[in-house]
Amino acid sequence: MATDSDAPPPENDSWRSTFQKVGRDVMPYADLGLRLLSAAAGPPLLGVFFDAKLNTAPWGLVVGAVIGLTGAGYILVELYHAPPPSQQ
């Protein structure tokens, strides 16, 4: 005798496959955005923290901004010279 637990799962999982396709398409851009955000915003925030602790304003912020913008530029140049995903 078959019970409800033996029944096959419903076939209407189209929303799940659509969500997975969208996730696969969006994730590279989300990854790039987070990498650029952390590279450009992280060092200046650390610089502000060190300025507050060491009373050296604005030098920590300036050094952090230079390091952050250099890091973000490096990420963009690395991305520009990377082969397209279909060739990897």
GINORGI-V141341 format. One record per pair of residues at least 12 apart in sequence whose ideal C-beta (glycine too) atoms are under 10 Angstrom apart, sorted by sequence separation. I is the first residue (numbers start at 1). J is the second residue. D is the distance in Angstrom with one decimal. If there is no record, write none. Layout:
i:I j:J d:D
i:I j:J d:D
This chain:
i:47 j:59 d:7.8
i:48 j:60 d:6.4
i:49 j:61 d:9.8
i:51 j:63 d:9.7
i:47 j:60 d:3.5
i:48 j:61 d:5.4
i:50 j:63 d:8.8
i:51 j:64 d:8.9
i:46 j:60 d:7.5
i:47 j:61 d:4.4
i:50 j:64 d:8.1
i:45 j:60 d:9.9
i:46 j:61 d:9.5
i:47 j:62 d:7.2
i:49 j:64 d:9.1
i:44 j:60 d:8.5
i:45 j:61 d:9.0
i:47 j:63 d:5.7
i:48 j:64 d:7.3
i:43 j:60 d:9.3
i:44 j:61 d:5.7
i:46 j:63 d:9.5
i:47 j:64 d:2.8
i:48 j:65 d:10.0
i:43 j:61 d:9.4
i:44 j:62 d:8.7
i:46 j:64 d:5.7
i:47 j:65 d:7.1
i:44 j:63 d:8.8
i:45 j:64 d:7.1
i:47 j:66 d:9.3
i:43 j:63 d:7.8
i:44 j:64 d:3.9
i:47 j:67 d:8.2
i:43 j:64 d:3.9
i:44 j:65 d:4.8
i:46 j:67 d:8.9
i:47 j:68 d:8.6
i:42 j:64 d:8.1
i:43 j:65 d:7.2
i:44 j:66 d:9.1
i:46 j:68 d:9.1
i:41 j:64 d:9.3
i:43 j:66 d:8.2
i:44 j:67 d:8.3
i:45 j:68 d:8.8
i:41 j:65 d:9.7
i:43 j:67 d:4.3
i:44 j:68 d:5.3
i:40 j:65 d:8.6
i:42 j:67 d:9.0
i:43 j:68 d:4.0
i:44 j:69 d:9.0
i:42 j:68 d:6.5
i:43 j:69 d:8.8
i:40 j:67 d:9.7
i:41 j:68 d:6.6
i:43 j:70 d:9.0
i:39 j:67 d:9.0
i:40 j:68 d:4.6
i:43 j:71 d:7.0
i:39 j:68 d:6.1
i:40 j:69 d:6.3
i:42 j:71 d:8.3
i:43 j:72 d:9.7
i:38 j:68 d:9.1
i:39 j:69 d:8.6
i:40 j:70 d:9.6
i:39 j:70 d:8.7
i:40 j:71 d:7.2
i:41 j:72 d:9.1
i:36 j:68 d:9.8
i:39 j:71 d:3.9
i:40 j:72 d:4.2
i:38 j:71 d:8.7
i:39 j:72 d:4.5
i:40 j:73 d:9.2
i:38 j:72 d:9.2
i:39 j:73 d:8.8
i:36 j:71 d:9.0
i:37 j:72 d:8.8
i:39 j:74 d:7.8
i:40 j:75 d:9.0
i:35 j:71 d:9.3
i:36 j:72 d:5.3
i:39 j:75 d:5.7
i:35 j:72 d:8.4
i:36 j:73 d:9.9
i:38 j:75 d:9.6
i:39 j:76 d:9.5
i:36 j:75 d:6.1
i:35 j:75 d:5.7
i:36 j:76 d:7.6
i:35 j:76 d:9.9
i:32 j:75 d:7.9
i:35 j:78 d:9.9
i:36 j:79 d:9.5
i:32 j:76 d:9.0
i:35 j:79 d:9.1
i:32 j:79 d:7.0
i:28 j:85 d:7.6
